[in-house]
């Protein structure tokens, strides 16, 4: 059999620090669903993993949608009557509403106010706002900034372009021994937001690098996309390839201190759903498993009825359920290396479960085989509890009839999958198990 081990030699503390360091480099980039910012992000990631960047021209039909015009932002500010910049893009990329059309006007505060967005309940935080598909413009600022503005004339500048260009997304493929694919999807389009955006990007990058150093059984396709329109575009261009996806995960919000949350796929009982629930149950971390709902991130497109792919989402605190969500407080202090490392550990455990799951046949199905003379009874080394190993061995021998997978056995027995897989590997080494033909 030969177990695939993905995490036994990983220095998680170091990995957490490296992911956070990459996040620091990506944090200042002014990103959106199109434009130079997302291209600069992919350039930075190319220093970590091999990436193929795909470019789709504006106006390209993608199912019921059309690839939008490309938006680029060079500068933006609001100056008061004294020429002081009271709002300045150079201080935060969140200060401008995403996809704002160009503006260069002088106006009274009363006319400017409808274009200003703040959070009265969090007066020191800048909100994140965007207007992708309706031409508009605006600024985001702290509520204290807003309240400090005096009546009078202001110079308002948004130096942006909105014109035909392209949508960019990137892929990194780690070839496995089999063609069946695991899709790992992260959105890479938000400006300076760490948990909702960059945590998924840096964790996916780390996973791709670690997998490339091993020889996985499955093929892993990492997709870095602008949210929603990116998954729609990827699916429109990869309808045939989508049929190879055996498991999928949308990676986001994995850097905060909250409990883990797994959102099931639309199917609800896909192998990835069962494996995620099993891994979390045995992880020792606080967690919650929730049913699919047709909102959130790109899982809603991967799980649309025309595709119904087995794609779930594994996060910590889910989107919209932490106060810092879509605000300047979702910053480098909110996401910590330790939490990224814990998320990496859970992801690797989940991928290892998917890698090692399979269906086997007991080659000695008539009564139990004599294990003592094979050195398997009371001396199965490698794990702490011999009693648990022996119980796992009897479960595997009893259930390996070509109809039950190792994950089935782990779920029914209540024994952790890695213990089940370990003893199955030992039994196969002694000729007591053989792969079941599909």
N, C-alpha and C positions, 0 to 999 in steps of 0.2 A: 504493500500500500504506500508507505512512505509519507509520513505526515509533513504537511507544509507548515513551517514555523515562521511567523511574520514578526514576532515581537520579543523573542527570548533574549536577543542581544541588543535591544534598543535602549539607549540611555535617555530615558524620558525627560529627566531634568534638563539635559542639554538640548534635546529636541524642542522643549517648551521655550527655552531661551532663544533658540535659532528662529523659531516661528515668530516670536514676538519681535525679534530684530528685523526680520523681513517685513513685518507689519509696519514698523517704524519707517522703513524706506518707502513703503507704498502710501502711507497715510497722507502726505501732503498733496498727492496728485489729485487734480480736479477732474473727476471722472463723470461720465454720463453714459447713456445707452449707446451713443455713437461718439466719434470724435477722437482727438489726439490723446485725451486723457486715458482712455481705455487701451489705446495702442501703446502708450508709454508704460502702462501697467504690464502688458504682455511682454514688452521689451525687458522689463525688470525680471519677470518670471523666467524668461529664456536664459537668464544667468543661473537658474536653479535646476530647470528641467528642460528637455527638448519639447518645443511647442511648434505646432503648425497653425498659423493664423489664416483664417478664411475671411474673405472680403465679399460682401454681398451688396450690389449697387442699390442706392436709394430708388424707390419705385418698383422694386422687385415684388411681385405678388407672392405671399406666403400664406396659403389657405385663405382665410377670410380677411387677412391683414395685408398691409403693404409696408415694406421696409421704409422707415421714415427718412426725411432729410437729415443730413449730418449737422450736428451742432458743435461749435467750438467757442470757447470763452477765453478771451485774452486778458481782460481787465474789467473791473466794475467798482464803482464807489458812489457815495453820496457826500457832497461837500456842502457845508453850511455857508452863510453869507460872508463869513470871515475867511473862507477858503480852506477850512479844516475838514479833513475827511472823517465824518462821523460814522460811516460804514465803509469798510475797505476789504475787497476780496483777498488782498494779500495777507490779511490776518486770519481768514478762515474761508475755505472753499464752500462752506455752507451758506455764506452770506447772500448768494444769488439763487433765486428760484431756478431750478434746472430747466433748460431749454428756453430761457427768457430770450425774446427777440431783442434786436439792438435798440438802444435808447440813448439819446443825448439831448436832454431838455433842461430847462429851468422851470421850476414850478413851486407853488406855495405848498406848505405842509398839508393843508386840507386836501389838496389834490394828490399829494404823494401818499397819504395815509392808507388809502385802499390797497396800495401795492406793498404794504409793509406787514410782515408776519412775525408774531412773537408768541411766547408762552407765558401768560400771566401767572399760571400755577408754578412755574419754574423760572423766576425772573432773571436768572443768570445763565440760562441755557439758550442756545440758538437752535431753532427748529430746522428740520430738513423738509423742503418742499420742492415739487417738480410739476411741470405742466408739459408733458411730452407731446400730447396729441391735440392740444388747443393752443393757438398762438396767444401768448400772454407774456407778462414780465413782472418781476417783483424782487424784493429783498427780504431776507430773514435776518433778524437781529434779536438781541436779548430784550426782554421787556423793560429792563432798566434803561437800556439805550433808547428805546422808543419813548419812554416817559420823559427822558431828558431833552428831547428835541423841542426847540423853541419855535414859535410861529415865525414865519418869514420865508424867504426864497431859498431854494436848494438847487444845486446843480446835480443832475442825475445822469450817470453814465453807465451803460452796459455795452461794452465793446465785444459783441458776439457776432457770429455768423450762423445762419441757418439756410443751408443750400444743399443741392444734390451732391451726394458723396457716397458713403458706404457705411455698412454695419460690419463690425469686426467681431469674430469670436475665435477662440483658440482651443485646440485639442492636444492632448498628450496621450499616446497609446502605449501601454506596457503589454507587449505580446506575451501570451501565456502558451501553455502546451495545447490548449484547446481553443477553438474559435468562439465558443460561448463567451459573452461579454458581461462585465459588470460596469454599469454606467455610474460615474461619480460626477455630479453636476454642482458647480458653484457659480453664483452670480458675482460679477466683477465690475459693476457699473455705478455703484454709489460713490459719492465724494468721501470726505473724511469721516467715515463711520467704521468703527472697528469690529464690534460684535456682529452687527447686521451688515455683512459684506466681507470685510477683510479676514475675519476669523475663518470663514469657509474657504477663502482663497488660499491662505497660508497652510491650513490643515490639509487641503487637497494636494497642494504642492509637496508637502512633506510625505504624504502617503505615496504619491507618484515616485518620488525619489527612493523611498524605502523599497517599494515593490520592484523597481527597476534593478535593485541590487540583489534580488532573489530570483527564483525561477517559478513564478506562480503557475498553478494549473489553469486558471481562468485568465482571459484577456481583460485588461482594465482600460476603459476609455474615460479619461478625465476631460470634462468639458467646462470651459470658462466662458461665460456668456453674459450679455446684458439681460437682466431679469425680464421674464414674460416674453417680450418680442424675440429674445435670443433663443429660448426653447422652442417657440413657434417656428422660427427660421431654421433651427437645427433639424427639427422633425420634418419640415417641408423638404429639406435637402437630403434627408437620410431615411425616408420611409422604408426602403428595403432593408437597410442596415438595422433599423429598430427591431426587426424580428430576431436578431441575434442576442438581444438583451435578456439575460436570464435573471439578473438582479440589478437594482438601481437604488442610489441614495442621493438626495439633495442635501448638501452640506451648508449649513448656515448657523449663526448664533451658537458657536461652540467655544467661546472664550470667556464667558461670564461664570460666576460662582454658583449659579442655580442648579437645580436638579436636572438630570437628563430627561428628555422627552422624545419619544419615538412616535411619529405619526405614520400610521399604516398606509399602505397603498390602497387604491380604490378596490382592489380584489379583497383585501382584508386578511387573507390567509396565504399570501404568497410566501415562498420559502424565506425571502428576506424579512418579511413581517415576523414570522415565527422565530427566525434566528435572532433578530434584534431583541424581541421580547425575552428569549431565553438568556442571551448574553447579559442583558440588563438585570434580569432576576438573579443571576449569579455573580454580578459585578461587585457587590458591596456598596454601590453608589445609590443614593436616593434617585428614584426615577418614576416616570409615568408613561404609560402606553395609551395613546388616544386613537380614535377611529379617524379615517380619512374624512376630510370635508373639502369641497371644491373651491378653496380660497387659500391664500398663503403665497408660496413661492412657485417654482417651476414644476413641482410635482403635479400641479393642477393641469398642466398641459401634457406631461408624460402620461398622466392617468386619465386623459380625456377619453371618452368612450370609443373613438375611432382607433386609439392605440391601446389603451388599458394596459400599459406596461407595469411590471412589478417594481415600482419605484416608490419608496417611502422617504421619510425625512427624519434624520437623527440630529437633534440639537440639544442645547441645554434649555435655558428659558426661551420659550418660543416668541416669535415676533409679536410685538404689541403688548407683551405681558411683563415687560420691565420698563420702568419710568424713563430710562435713558434712551429707549428706542426712538430712532429718527430724530435725535438731538445731538448737540455738540458734546453732551455728557457721555455719549458712546465713544469714548476716546481711548488713548493708550493706557490710561490708568484704570479704566473699567475692565479691560481685558488683561488678564494676567498670565504669565508663562505657565504657572502651575495648572491653571484650568485648561489651557490648550493641551498640556501634556496629558492630563486625565482624559480629555476627549480623544486624543490620539490613541491612548491605550484602549478605550472602548471600541473605537473604530477598527483597530487592528485585530482585536478579539473577534469582532463581528466578521471581518473579512476572512479571518482564519477559519471560522466556523463554516462559512460558505465554501471556502477552498477544500475543506476536508470532509464535507458531507458527501454521502454516497450510499448506495444500496449494495448489500453483500449477501452471499449465500454461505450458510454453515455447511462445510463439506462432510461433517459427521453428525447429521441431524437426528439420528436414532439414539436417543439417550445422550447424556452428557459425555464428552470425551474424558479420558483420564488425563488430568492436567498436571498431576504431581510428577509423572515421569517425563513430562516436557519442561519441567522447571517453571511452570506457570502458577502453581498453587502455593500461596503464602510467600512467594519470593518474586512477585512482579515488581521490580524496582522502578524508581523514577518519580514516584509520587508519595505524598506523606502518609496517606491512610491505606494500608494494605487491605483492610476490610472493605472499604469503599471500592477499591480496585477489583477485588474478588466479586463483589456484588455486581459491579458494572460488567465484568466478564461474563457472568451468568446471564445477565440481561441481553448482552450482545449475542451470545450463542443461541439464546431462546428466540430472539426476534429477527435474526438475520435469515429470513426465508425468501429473500428476493422481493419482498413487498414493503418492507419497512426500512427507511433510511436511518442513518445514525442520528440525525436530528429527531426523527420520530422516537427513537429509543431513548434519547436524552430527555425528551419531553415526558414520555410515559413513565420513565423510571424516577425522574426528579434529580438525576445525577447530572453534573455539569458536562457539557458537550466535550470539553477537552479531555476529561477522564474517559468518556465513552470512546472517543477517537483514539486515545492512547492505547487502551486495551485491545481495540479492534486491530490496530497496527501490530501489536504483539501476536495476536491470534493469527493474523495473516502471515506473519513471518514463520509461524509453525505449521502453516498449511491447513489451518482449521477454518479459514475464511477465504472466499474467492469472490471477485467482483461479479455481481449479477448482471446479466445481459439485459440491456434496455429493449 
